[in-house]
Amino acid sequence: MKDHPERRLETAARRGNLHAAAALAGIPMAAGGVMESFLDGPFQGFQNGRVFRLTNGTLWEQQEMKSSLGGGLVNKVMILQTSEGTFMQLDGSGERVRVRQVR
């Protein structure tokens, strides 16, 4: 059975490789494992298990017990891939939570 590059990308994306996920979605990725996008709708706060839909078509699920109230006007986010894991950070704030890509 021949290995296809698309299949390798999909597998890497499912395993949390942000660069592979960005390549699959056709999203340019900044150096250092950073993807910038916008929330598809208002920020409704952090809550464990909440799924965030971004305007680039990706979905990210919060993976830690951190909560905060929403209602802010912030909708630009950065997805950061670090040695400690993958995080979503709100633009203009130090708030970030651990996430995993759902799609």
N, C-alpha and C positions, 0 to 999 in steps of 0.2 A: 504494500500500500504506500503510495507516494505521499510525502508530507507537503502540505500546501502552506505557503507563507501566511495566508489569511487565517488558517486554522491556528497557526502558532501565535499570531497576534491576538486572536480571540481568547485563547488559553491564557496568555500572559495578562490580558486585560481582566479576565475573571479572577486571576490571582492577585490583582491589585497593582499591576504595573501601570502607573499613570501614563508613561510615555506610549505604551501600547494602546491604552484606552484612547488617548488623544489621537493617535494615528488612525485608529478605526473610525473615529468620529470626524476625521478630517480637520482637527483643531490644531492650530499652531501652538507649540509649547515653548515657553521661555526656558532658558538655561536654568539648571538647578532644580528641575522638577516642579515647576509652578505653572498652573493653568488658570487663566483669568476668564471669568464669565459673569453672568448676571442671574439672579434668582428669577424664575418665571412666575412672578407674582410678589406680593409683599412678604417681607420677613416676618414670620409668626413666632419667632423665638426658638430656643433650643429645647429639645426634649428627647430623651433616649428613644430610639426607634423611628424618629421622624424622618421622612424622606423629603429631600430637597430636589426639586426639578430645576435644572438650569436651562437658560435659553439656547445653549449649544446642543440640547437634546439628551444630555446625560442626567442620570438620577443618582443621588448619593444619600445613603442612610446613615444617620448618626449612630455611633457605636459606643457611647459612653454616657454615664449618668450625670449629665450636666444640664441644668435648665436655666433659661432666662426668658424674660418677657419679650414679646415681639412688638409690633406696631411701629417700628422705626422705619425711616425712609431709606435705609441702607439696602441696596439690592445687588451691589457689586461684590463678588466673592472671589477668593483665590483658593484653589485646591493645591495643597502643598504636599509633596512626597518627601519625607525625611527618613533618616535612619530609625526613627521611633515609630513610624507609621505614616498614614495618610490623614491629612487634616483639612477642614474647611475653615477659612478665616474670613471674617467680615472686613470689607474695605474700610480703612480709617479707624479700626479698633484693634485691640490686641486679643479680642475674643476669638477663640478657635475651638473646634471640637473634632474628635477622631471620627472619621467617616470611612465607609467602604462603598465602592461603586456597585450600584444595582444594575445599571444599564448605561 
